[in-house]
Amino acid sequence: MYQQGSRLPGERASKLGHLDVLNSELVQELVRQFEFPEPQTGDNSGTPWTPFTEKAPPLRIIFAVDGSLQIVQSEGLPRREIAFVKTALLRLDPTAIAKLDPDFPHPLALKKMMADSALYHSTVFPLKNVQIPGSKNLDAVRKIIFESIKDPRLEGQPYETLKWLLYRKWSGKLHKSPNFDCPHCAEEVPGLPPDSDTETCPHCLEHLYVTDVVGFHLEMLEDSASQGIASAYMLIHETLMLFSAIRFFWEQNRKLLSDVLFIKDGPLTLRGQYSKLVPTIRDFLEFAKTEGSPINLFGQEKTGAFVDHLLSVERFAPPKTKDDHPHYAILSHQFIREEIQRTPDKANEYGKRTNYGEKVFVKLDPYHSMVLSVPTGQYIQRPDFPKVKEDLIGFDRIMATLPTIVSHRHQGAILPVELANGVASLSSYPSAKVLRVFAGLD
């Protein structure tokens, strides 16, 4: 459709164009099913709920990470766009959380808890019709990414964590980085030398950054950056912030690591070209488990197909009274494919290339349920995996900690994610208006 211009209105969709479609009997039946659905009387998917009866001790320290993205557009023509990105890492004491009212926490108590406990990072990306003089758009954005990850306010810790993962420093031995496509000539670069920051492409002799290994440049358009590069940067930086905290304990106090809980807002997933980080993350989590320093980590999903499925079946699942034990349901690859994705057999099992966590439904009481993503270490390509809670790293202690960090302000909410979101949030209003003024677009 034609977009609205400065003088003339945009083209609108026809209100009557869909009427002919309704002549189809199939379409009429679908409309009837939509308007008058059959009542749901039970969980037809057979979600494998299991009571949690263990008496594991709650984890003593909690870190939570979240991010926010705001696209700001100019009013005039041509349209200009920039993207503000912010990520935050929050450290919390479960003992202090337990003293808060889960329904109506006092604002001053929250402010005191968050004082000196949050680290945040922010940057901005040029998207449409915003150019840096004397620099190609591709090179400008690559340099922004390289310098942003080295943020001096965070003492460059996310940048060091990126190298720690890419070069597998956690193993005690340095390795080459994964292979990647050169942003200049698109030829495959067979990895950067161990611990290098920059290098020269062996094919075109152009300059390379270690951040190019991640593949941000593959999101770039010829003369501008897409919104996808800003959202990808936010996701990668959230991961680096969280693993910076993990790396700190790994290098400074590994004994304490098993008493720390790390929480990410969103699934433990990296898709597309960014999934090249997944194997090294899995290898590290497996290595830490075998070394006796398991990483207690989970991601919480708040939207998507898994949340929709849980909302449709939770009322049929235990616990149904506050005196009942909490329940959990570990979702195997086969269950996900058949009951949630509803797809035929595939060559690769669910999440083989992209996930470093497996899906779990948790219902703590009659009113509080959530979707978690919990690591297993190495990926096991088996339809019935994961099957038991022992397959999930630190699951007993995660379950023991969840009741102490519940928030009743939102459905399925936990306080660390709620607070991290408060630090990282760039809401549409009024923050977007402030960002527009700051960016000179008003």
N, C-alpha and C positions, 0 to 999 in steps of 0.2 A: 504494500500500500504506500501511497505517497505521504511523506511526512509533512508536518505543518511547517510553513516558511514564515518569513517576517511579514508578508502581506496577505497570503492566502491560507485558508485552513487546510488541514491534512485530510486525506481520504479516509472514510469510515467504512467499516464492514456493513454489508447489507443485513437488515433485520429480518428480511423475508426470504433470503436466499436458501435457508435451510429447510423450508417447508416441503419441497419436493422429496427430500431425503426421507421424510416420515412416511412416504408411501410404501416403503419396504417393510415387509412383515418382520424381518429380523430386527430392523431398527426399532419398530414399534414394541417388540418384545423386550429389547434392551432398555427402552425408555420406561416400560412398565416395571422392570426389575429395579431400575434406578429410583423410581418414585415410590414403589411399594415393595421394598425388599422383604424377603422371607425372614422371620425373626430368628436370631441366633440363639440356640438353646444350649450350646456347649462348645468346647474347644475341639473342633474336628481335626485339627492338625496333630493332636496328641503331643503337645509340648511336654518334654520330659522333666517335670518338676521334682525336686528332691529337697527334703528338709535339711536345714543346716543346724546341727546339734553340737558342733565342736565348741570347746571352751578356750579358744586361742586368745592370747593377749592382743589388745589393739596396738597398732603402730604408734610410735611416740612423736614422730615429726612428720609433717605433711608439706609437700610442695605442689602447687597447682599452677598451670599455665593456660593462658587464653590469648586470643588475638582479635583484632577488629580492623575492618576495612571500610573506608568511606570514599566514594567516587564523587568528585566535585566538578560541576560543569559551569561554563560561562553562559551568560545570557545572549551575547551578540553572536554574529556570524563572521567567520566560520566558528563552529563550536570548538571550544577548548576544554580539555579534560585533564585532570590530574587525580592521582589516587594517594590518599593518606593511609598509612599502615601503622598499626601500633600493636605490640605484644607485651605481655606482662607475666612475670613469674612471682608468685606469692608464697611466702613461708608461713605456716600456721602451727600453733600448738594445740593439739586436740584437747588438752586439759582446759585451756581457755575457751575453746569452742563449746565444750560441754556445759560451761557456766552460762552460755547465752540462751535466751528464750528462742526456741526454734520457730515459733510463730511470729513473734514481734521482737526481734533483737533490737536493743537500744542503739541508736545511731552513734552515740558517743563511745559505747563499748566497741562497736565495729571500728570506729576511727582509731581508737587506742590500739586495737589488735593489729590494724594494718600499718600503724606507724613504724617506720624503719624495717618493714618486713616485705616490701615490694620492690622489685626491679622492673623497669620498663624500658622499651626501645621503640622509637618511632622514626619513620622515614617517609619520603614522598617520591612518587614515580610520575614522569610525564607520559601521558597517554596519547591524546589527540591534539595535533596542531600546537604543541608546545615543544620548542626546540632549544637546545643548548648551543649558542653560537660557536662555530669553529669545530663542531664535533658531529659525527654521524650519530643518528638516533640509537642504532644498535650499540655502538661503542659507549655512548653516554650512559645508557641504561646498565650495561655490563659494569661500568665503573661505579655507578651508584650502588649496585648490588654489592660489589667487592668492598667498597668503603663503608657501606651501611652495616654489613655483617661485622666489620672491624670496629664498630661503635666504641669510641674511647670512654663513653660514660659507663659502659659495661666492661671496661679494661680489655676489650677484645676477646672476652671469654667465649661467646658463641662462635667466633671465627676459629679459635683454637679447638673448640669441640668439633667443628666441621672437619678440620684436619685430623683430629683424633679418631673420627669415624672413618673418613675416606682412606687414611693410611693405616688403619687398624692398630693404632698406638696402644690400645688397651691390651693387646696380646703380648706386649713386651718386645715385639719385633716390628720393624717398619716394612711396609709393603708399597708397591705402586698404587696409584689411584685406579678406580675402574676406568674402562675405556669410555670415550665420549666423542661426539662429533664436533669438529672445529667450527666455531661460530663464523669464521671468515670463508673457508673453502668447502665446508661440509664434509670433508674427508675424516675418516675415523682416526682419532689420536689414541695410540695404545697406552693410555695412562700417563700421568705425570710422575716424575721421579719422586721417591719417598721424601716426604716433608717439604716439598717445594711449594712456594707461594705463587710464583709466576714461571712461565716457560714459553718457548717458541714452538709454533706448530712445525712438525717435521716436513710437512707438505708445502705450505705456503709461506712459512717463516714469519707469520704474523704473531702478535703478542697474545698470550693466553693467561687468564687468571685461574686460580684453583677453584673459584666459584663457578667457572664455566663447566666443570665436571658435572655439576648438578643438572645442568641443561636448561637454565632459565631462557637462554637465547632462542630455544625452539618455540617459545611462546610469542616471539617477536614477529610483527608484520614488517613489510619492507620499509615503511616510512613512519611507523608508530608502534607503540607497545599496546598489547591488548590488556583488558582488565584481568585476564587470566594470569598474567605475570605478577600482578599485585597480590592476587589471592594465593598464588603458589608461593610467593615470597613469604607471606604471612604464615602459611602452613609450615614451610621449612624452618622459619625462624622460631615458631612455637616449639618445634621438635628440638632445635638446637638449644633453646633456653632451658628446656626440661633436662636434656642430656648434659648441659653444663653443670646443673646441680648434681646429677648422677656422677659425672666425671670428678667433681670436687670431692665427694665422699670416697670414690674409688681410689683417688690418689692421696687423700689426706687422712681419711679415717674409715677404712674399709670395714672394720668391725661394726661400726655404727650403721652401715648401709642397710643391714637387714632389719633395722628398726625404723626405716624411713619409707613413707608412702609417696609415690609420685603420681599425679593425676593430670591428664590432658583433657581439655574440652574437645570432644569429637573422637572419632574412631582412630585406632592405631593403624593408619593407612597412608601410603604414599603411592600415588598413581602416575601413569605415564612415564616420562623420562625420569621423574623423581624417584621412581621405585628402585633405581640402582642403589639407593641407600638402604633399602630393606634387607638385603642379604647380610650386610655388615652389622646392622642392628640386631638381627636374629642371632648372628654368630656371637656377638658380645653378650646378649642375654643368656645364651646357652653356656658360654664360657664362665660368666659370673655364677650361674647356677652350679656348675661342676666344681668351681673354686670355693663353694661354700658361702658365697656372698650374693644370694638371690636378690634380684631387683623387683621390689614390690611396686608394680606399675599397672595402671589401667586408664583407659579412655572412656568417657561417658558420651553416648550419642543422645542427642535431644530431638532430632528429626530424622526422617528417612523411613525406608521400608521396614526395618527392624522395630522401630518405635511404633509404627502403624500396626504391625502384627501384635506387639505386646499389648497395645491399647485395646485391641479387639478380643484378646483372650484373658486378660488379667483378672476380670471379674469372676471367671470360673476357676481360678487357681487359688490354692492356699498360699498364705494364711488368710482365714476369713474372720478371725478374731484377734485382738491384740495379745492374747495369751498364747497363741500358736507360735511355733518356731518360724523364723524366716525361711523362705524357700528360694531355690535357684534352679535354673534350667540351662545346662550347657548345650549349645547348639552344634551338632556335628555338621560336617560339610554336606552330608547327604540330606539332613533335615533342612538346611538352608536352601539347597538347590530345589528340593521337592516342595517345601511348604511356604517358603518366603519368596524366592526368585521364581519358582514354578517354571523352570527351564529344563530342557532335555539334557541328557548326559553330555558333558563336555570333555575335551581332551585334558584340560587342566582342572584340578579341584578348585573349589571356591577359595579365593585369596592367595593362591600359590605365589603369584608374582608381586602382590601389592600389600598384603597385610602382615604386620608383625604382632598381631593380637587376634584371639579368637572370641566369638560372640557368646555372651552369657546374659540371660534374663535374670533379674533379681527382684524379688518381692519381699520387702522387709516387714510390712504389716498390711492390713486391709486397704490402706490408702496410699502406700508409697512403693512404687516399682520403678525400675530403670533398666536401660540397656547398657551393658559394660563390654569393653574390649580388653581382654587380659592375655598377656603373652604366654607362650608355651616354650619359648626358646626356638629350637629348630622347627621348621615346618614339617609336619608328617602328612604325606600324601596318601591318605586313607579315608574312604567315605565315612567311616564311623568315628573319625577323630575330629575333635577331642571327645572323650567319653566320660571320664571321671574327673573330679576336682583335683586329683593329684597330677593331672596333665597340665594344670594351670599354675604358673609360678606365683607362690605366696597367696594362694586363694583363701586359705583359712584365715589368715591375718587380715586380708582385705575385707572379708565378710565380717570379721569381728570389729573392724574399725568403722564400717559404714553406719551403724546405728548412732555412733557418737558424733557424726558430722552431717546428719540429716537436717535439711531446712524445709519448713512447711510453707514457705512464702510462694513457692511455685511447684507445679506438679513434677514429682520425681527429682526435685532439686537436692543438691548437696552443697553445703556452705562454702567449701574451698573454691569450687567452680564459680559459684555465685559471686564471691568476693573478687576472684581473679577477673571475671567479666566486668565487674565494676571499675577495676583499675584500667583495663584495656579498652573499654567501650568507647566507640566514636559513634554516637547515636545520630539518627537522621536530623533530629531537631532537639535542642537548638545548636548542637555542636557543629552540624554541617554548615549552618549560617556563619558561625565564627570562623570555620576553616575557609569559607569562600572569601571572607574579608581578608584573612591572613594571606591567602594565595593571590589577592589582588584581582579576583574575578568579579567583584562587585564594585 
